[in-house]
Structures are given as structure tokens and as C-alpha cells.
Amino acid sequence: MTPSRFNFEPLYICLSDR
């Protein structure tokens, strides 16, 4: 389990939404 993945998921979504 890596917390980094969870933090990256929302970040990527925000970037993609842009």
C-alpha cells in the first residue's frame, strides 16, 4: 500500500480536467 498513489490519483485527475 502506497499513500503516494492515492495522492497522485487526484492530482492527475485535476490536471486531466484542465
C-alpha positions as CSV (number, residue, x, y, z in Angstrom):
1,M,0.0,0.0,0.0
2,T,1.5,3.3,-1.0
3,P,-0.1,6.7,0.0
4,S,1.8,8.3,-2.9
5,R,-0.6,6.6,-5.4
6,F,-3.6,8.0,-3.6
7,N,-2.1,11.4,-3.7
8,F,-1.2,11.1,-7.3
9,E,-4.6,9.9,-8.4
10,P,-6.5,13.2,-7.6
11,L,-3.6,15.2,-8.9
12,Y,-3.7,13.5,-12.3
13,I,-7.5,13.9,-12.4
14,C,-7.2,17.6,-11.7
15,L,-4.5,18.0,-14.5
16,S,-6.6,16.0,-16.9
17,D,-9.7,18.0,-16.2
18,R,-7.7,21.1,-17.1
